[in-house]
Amino acid sequence: MSVEAGTVVLRSRRGTAMGPAFPEIVAAAGRLPDAIAIDCVM
């Protein structure tokens, strides 16, 4: 996941856009500072 200029990009390891499947994560991430990237392994 990354946040750049208020735009949140949530992708799978393979690059598939996952934002539509997790709107609550996208909404919460929109409150993070710009130029941030988070890598999460589940």
N, C-alpha and C positions, 0 to 999 in steps of 0.2 A: 504494500500500500504506500502511496505517496500523496503528498499534498503540495500543490504548486499553484500560487496565485488564487487560492481558495477552491481550486478544483481537486477533487479527491479521485484517485485512480486505485481501484482494488482489482488485482489480477491474481489468477492461479499461477502455479509454477510454470505451467505451459503457456501462459500469456492470455488465457481466456478472461474476458471481462467478467468480474464477479459482483460488481456493484449492484446490479438489479436484483440479485438474489439476497443481498444483505443491506437493505436500505438503512437499517438502524446503525450499522457500522459506518456507512458513508456519512450519515447525518452527524454522528458523534465525531468522526475524524475531521469534519469540516470546521470544528472548533479548535483544532490543533494549529500550531504556528506553521507558516509557509516554509517551504524548502525542507520538509521532513520526509523521511522514508522509514518504514517499519517493515521488518521481515519477520514473519511468524511461521513457525513450523508446527503443525499439529499432527 
